[in-house]
Amino acid sequence: MQRYLTQIVHLDRHLQQIQISTETVHMKKILISWWALWTDFYQDGKGKGVDKTGPNFDMHRYFYNGYEKHILLCSDKEDSTRFEHLCAALRKEFPDHEIEGRYIGIDDVLDFYEIKTKVEPILWEHREYQMQLFFSPGTAAMAIVWFLLHQQSGLNTLLLQTVRAKKEGEDPVIKYLNIEREETLGSFLIKQANTEKAAFSKHFEDEDYYIGRSIEPIYHLAETISQANRGNVLILGASGTGKEHLAHFIHQKSARHNAAFLTVNCAAFGDTLLESRLFGHKKGSFTGATDSHKGYFEEANGGTIFLDEIGDISPYMQQLLLRVLQNQEIAPIGGKPQKVDVRIVAATNKDLVQLCKDGEFRWDLYYRLATIELELPALNQRGPKELEALIDFFIKTKQKLFGRNKALQLSSEAKKRILSYSFPGNVRELESLIERFYLLNSSKIEISDFPGRMTEQVLDTSSLKLKDIEMAHIQRVLQMQEGNLAKTAKVLDVALNTLKRRLE
């Protein structure tokens, strides 16, 4: 009887394998699993070292058929003696099986949020394969991550697990988990985990930065984006709108937050210096290179690099940066290529699409950078209530900075002038203005305390004449576009020649 039961188990296993292989006959497949100390090594005194009846060994001995390779994941950040021992034992026992050990650096193996952000890029890296995710080894949090990625990633994944033999002489059994891709449960679990992990209030309170209602949706989206450990982000917006703060926010809310966040102003350097700053150089690689130097990409490995003013880099630097994005590796000047794991957040106040159309910026680089685009509005697009809130915020924060006993007081005329000003320099200009007022150390700010640019050629918007209202609006938009006639005409939806005639 036992012999017949064993044959039935073997037949059931064989039929399952036929079913799976028939569905994926044209697609190469790989196996991905965790190693687990408690299941891959003896724990009960029966032996020492690797347990060759553990789930990873059982998988290779009984079920490893048709796989291109097995990616074995280790949660440690660096070499683990036991993990290396397991990989070596598998390679020795099964020399024809390709086994790739991966260290992915997880601080807390029970932290769903961190595990998901570290594992997801590996699946995307192998998206051309059918990925069979081995459920059995690993923590419960790791199993939940496999389940959710299977449901929501949209990739070709399959869940499987093995059941150990209950008696000597019997073989383990493999089970394929035919779970429908239902998003509701997965979305709920992700939302719940992220809510617990983020610790970020719905009002986005921050002692050092005011985030108004108009840009809260942008920060909500940025928080969602940060949860994936991959994907580059392009932040658009005029100078002074807060692009660097948003980039730093993305870094802080990601699993990379314990690694470096480095900022580079691409417009501040020529090609040679920028290449050296970004990718590093070796001693003697050029005149003046008396020592080797690590680049920002190497220093930010595992973290985030913020490339500000990306629209100003030359065609030569565009080509170098594209190579980094395509191959995930850098080549220091005078050195050999080396792999890096860096998330890029880029920013610009220029119209990159137009630059691409004009042949000044590479389309392929643009597509690589703009996996996600976030656009910050100008200050004069955020409404008077938000401007007032920003004024109050800066008055309070700068009072602490300058050590004043009393908060700044604005006369009614001074406040009216601020609220009617277009602020072409955006939030940064408003912040500098409040700092100027504190430096003047006046008990009450009057019109005479304003810089000349805010008191000269003030337009009378109280007129009811159509031509006056039209001219006031044109001047306002012109200030918003920092004097650029072409952009102003585009915003006003008029021909450039028409705009010039109106101004004349």
Secondary structure as UniProt FT lines:
FT   HELIX           2..23
FT   TURN            24..26
FT   STRAND          29..34
FT   HELIX           37..40
FT   TURN            52..53
FT   HELIX           55..58
FT   HELIX           59..63
FT   STRAND          67..74
FT   HELIX           81..93
FT   TURN            95..96
FT   STRAND          99..103
FT   TURN            109..110
FT   HELIX           112..125
FT   TURN            126..128
FT   STRAND          130..134
FT   HELIX           140..152
FT   STRAND          157..163
FT   TURN            168..169
FT   STRAND          173..177
FT   HELIX           183..198
FT   TURN            202..203
FT   TURN            207..208
FT   HELIX           213..215
FT   HELIX           216..226
FT   STRAND          233..236
FT   TURN            239..240
FT   HELIX           243..252
FT   TURN            255..258
FT   STRAND          261..265
FT   HELIX           266..268
FT   HELIX           271..279
FT   TURN            283..284
FT   TURN            287..288
FT   HELIX           296..299
FT   TURN            300..302
FT   STRAND          304..308
FT   HELIX           310..312
FT   HELIX           315..327
FT   STRAND          329..330
FT   STRAND          338..339
FT   STRAND          343..348
FT   HELIX           352..357
FT   TURN            358..359
FT   HELIX           363..369
FT   STRAND          372..375
FT   HELIX           379..381
FT   HELIX           384..402
FT   HELIX           412..420
FT   TURN            424..425
FT   HELIX           426..440
FT   HELIX           447..449
FT   HELIX           452..454
FT   TURN            461..462
FT   HELIX           466..480
FT   TURN            481..483
FT   HELIX           485..492
FT   HELIX           496..503
//
